């Protein structure tokens, strides 16, 4: 749309271009904000104060020679139930229950401190607690050994409820059957 009487105006295509540019800037700022959760001081997995409830979700990731599955269940209150299962070369090593919550920065914490392990490697294993950012994860076990690594991201249960439910049932069967 042009202004009448020779005034300078912005055409409709020009307005659309400006709107598209501003949308791109807003998206870039949002992506930068999401990444901010990964910056700053490293969290203390499972030891930060709960500030918000964790949403039901799942994440599968590789670290060292292991593959771990973490599933956060449903529940009421600030702290939700979670299950952690770890395999090496496709063989179950250990599984344990944990608690899940979000800290003040929004990081998801899986608190497994002093959890009871089940599985063939339970005697040698120290349960790992985790903190998940946007693309970073941090671990620490009850012996104080920790890691930091990148991961692909959490999968909210709302995104794929059937897959979340299947992984939840798998983790619960492996862990609850061994307790």
Secondary structure, 3 states (H helix, E strand, C coil): CCCCCCCCCCCHHHHHHHHHHHHHHHHHHHHHHHHHCCCCCCCCCCCCCCCEECCCEEEEEEECCEEEEEEECCCCCCCEEEEEEEEECCEEEEEEEEEEEECCCCCEEEECCCCCCECCCCCCCCCEEEEECCCEEEEEECCCCEEEEECCCCEECCCCHHHHHHHHHHHHHHHHCCC
